[in-house]
């Protein structure tokens, strides 16, 4: 299995590589210290799994996750972060991640998490899995004069706010560009907005984006 790593601390990347390559069937094929480097790595190596930190120096790991998925839809992104927070988990999954692991558990759970996402399953660290199901942990669903957004419309909203084009969203969601255009039109109509900047503000206020995800 081919794995890439993104963390802005070289010592962390070294530790992760050591854990992963102790397994005979796991190979680290690239390392990145920034979002830009992550895109370059995924473009050149097309790994099976990309282990992604959220705190990067140039862009957020949320934005980097969306970029990686846009370049290589087959690559599964596992977020590895210090943020033991359901809001961050939701943002990460909204950007295309399929796994979320807190760093303090990496030495014990990293290999299992990598194998699970590579097998086509989602992975959420147990400490967050329970919180995710709690009623008070639910993220506010954006709504406007035209009504509340559907689950799919929320998903499209997050991808639009993260800067993906209609074609990229269609590829991500395995739907046609026309379907994305329809969702986009309904989102704008329901929320009574005309610009992507307005959508970004709404998504951020609903807890769907990180604060630095301005257009």
C-alpha positions in Angstrom: 0.0 0.0 0.0 1.4 3.4 -1.0 1.0 6.2 1.5 1.9 10.0 1.5 2.3 12.2 4.5 1.7 15.9 5.1 2.7 17.6 8.3 4.7 20.8 8.7 7.0 19.3 11.3 9.7 17.0 9.9 10.1 15.2 13.2 6.4 14.2 13.1 6.7 13.0 9.5 9.7 10.9 10.5 7.8 9.3 13.4 4.8 8.5 11.2 7.1 7.0 8.6 8.7 4.8 11.2 5.3 3.6 12.5 4.0 2.8 9.0 7.1 1.3 7.4 7.4 -1.2 10.4 4.6 -2.9 8.4 6.0 -4.9 5.5 3.2 -4.0 3.1 3.1 -0.3 3.8 5.3 2.1 1.9 5.6 5.9 2.4 6.1 7.3 -1.2 6.2 11.0 -0.4 6.3 13.6 2.3 5.0 17.2 2.3 5.3 20.1 4.7 2.7 22.4 3.2 -0.5 22.3 1.2 1.3 23.2 -2.0 3.8 20.4 -1.5 0.9 18.0 -0.8 -0.7 18.8 -4.2 2.7 18.2 -5.8 3.2 14.9 -4.0 -0.3 13.6 -4.9 0.2 14.6 -8.5 3.4 12.8 -8.9 2.8 9.7 -6.7 -1.0 9.1 -6.7 -0.9 7.3 -3.3 -3.6 5.0 -2.0 -3.8 7.0 1.3 -2.8 10.5 2.2 -2.2 11.2 5.9 -3.0 14.9 6.3 -2.4 17.4 9.1 -4.8 20.3 9.5 -2.3 23.0 10.7 -0.2 23.9 7.6 1.8 27.0 7.0 0.3 28.1 3.6 -3.3 26.9 3.6 -5.5 24.9 5.9 -5.4 21.1 5.9 -9.1 21.3 5.1 -8.4 23.2 1.8 -5.4 20.8 1.1 -7.7 17.8 1.5 -10.1 19.2 -1.1 -7.1 19.9 -3.4 -5.7 16.4 -3.0 -9.1 14.8 -3.7 -9.6 17.1 -6.8 -6.2 16.0 -8.2 -6.6 12.3 -7.3 -10.2 11.2 -6.5 -9.0 7.6 -5.8 -6.7 8.7 -3.0 -8.2 8.3 0.4 -7.4 11.1 2.9 -6.9 10.4 6.5 -6.7 13.5 8.7 -4.3 13.3 11.6 -4.6 16.3 13.9 -4.3 17.6 17.4 -7.9 18.9 17.1 -10.1 16.5 19.2 -13.2 18.4 18.0 -16.4 17.3 16.1 -16.5 20.6 14.3 -13.1 20.0 12.7 -14.1 16.4 11.9 -17.2 17.6 10.0 -15.2 20.2 8.1 -12.6 17.6 7.1 -15.2 15.1 5.9 -17.0 17.9 4.1 -13.8 18.5 2.2 -13.4 14.9 1.2 -11.6 13.2 4.0 -12.7 9.7 4.9 -10.8 9.3 8.1 -10.1 11.3 11.2 -7.5 10.4 13.9 -6.1 12.5 16.8 -2.3 12.6 17.0 -2.2 11.5 20.6 -3.5 8.1 19.4 -1.3 7.8 16.3 1.3 5.4 17.9 -1.5 2.9 18.6 -4.2 3.5 16.0 -2.5 4.9 12.9 -1.9 1.6 11.1 -5.4 0.4 11.7 -6.8 3.8 10.5 -4.8 3.7 7.3 -5.8 0.1 6.6 -9.5 0.9 7.2 -9.7 3.9 4.9 -7.7 2.0 2.2 -10.2 -0.8 2.4 -12.9 1.7 1.4 -14.3 2.3 4.9 -14.5 5.5 6.9 -12.5 5.8 10.1 -13.3 8.1 13.1 -11.4 7.9 16.3 -13.6 6.4 19.0 -13.4 9.4 21.2 -15.0 11.5 18.5 -17.4 8.8 17.2 -19.5 9.0 20.3 -19.5 12.8 20.3 -20.5 12.8 16.7 -23.7 11.0 17.6 -24.6 13.3 20.5 -27.6 15.6 19.7 -25.8 18.7 20.8 -22.9 17.9 18.5 -24.8 18.4 15.3 -23.6 21.2 13.0 -26.2 23.8 12.2 -27.7 23.2 8.8 -27.7 26.4 6.7 -31.1 27.8 5.8 -32.5 30.9 4.2 -35.7 32.4 2.8 -36.0 29.4 0.5 -35.8 26.8 3.2 -33.2 24.5 4.8 -30.5 22.9 2.6 -30.7 19.1 2.0 -27.7 16.9 3.0 -26.5 16.8 -0.6 -26.8 20.6 -0.9 -24.8 21.1 2.3 -22.1 18.8 0.8 -22.1 20.8 -2.5 -22.0 24.1 -0.5 -18.9 23.0 1.3 -17.2 22.0 -1.9 -18.1 25.3 -3.6 -16.9 27.3 -0.6 -13.6 25.3 -0.8 -13.2 26.6 -4.4 -14.0 23.5 -6.4 -15.5 24.0 -9.9 -18.7 22.4 -11.0 -16.7 19.8 -13.0 -14.5 19.0 -9.9 -17.6 18.7 -7.7 -19.3 16.4 -10.2 -16.2 14.1 -10.3 -16.0 14.1 -6.5 -19.7 13.2 -6.0 -20.0 10.9 -9.0 -22.8 12.9 -10.6 -23.1 14.9 -13.8 -22.1 18.6 -14.1 -25.7 19.4 -14.9 -26.8 17.9 -11.5 -24.2 20.0 -9.7 -25.4 23.1 -11.6 -29.0 22.3 -10.3 -27.8 21.9 -6.7 -25.8 25.1 -7.0 -28.8 27.0 -8.3 -31.0 25.7 -5.5 -28.4 26.6 -2.9 -28.1 30.2 -4.2 -31.9 30.4 -4.3 -32.6 29.0 -0.9 -29.9 31.1 0.8 -30.8 34.2 -1.3 -27.2 35.0 -2.2 -25.5 35.8 -5.5 -21.8 35.3 -4.8 -19.4 32.6 -3.7 -18.1 35.0 -1.0 -21.5 35.1 0.5 -21.7 31.3 0.5 -18.3 31.1 2.2 -19.6 33.4 5.0 -22.7 31.3 5.5 -20.7 28.0 5.5 -18.2 29.4 8.0 -21.0 30.7 10.3 -22.6 27.3 10.2 -19.3 25.7 11.4 -18.6 24.0 8.0 -15.4 25.8 7.2 -12.2 26.9 9.0 -11.9 30.6 9.6 -9.1 31.1 7.1 -11.0 29.7 4.2 -11.9 33.1 2.7 -12.2 33.3 -1.1 
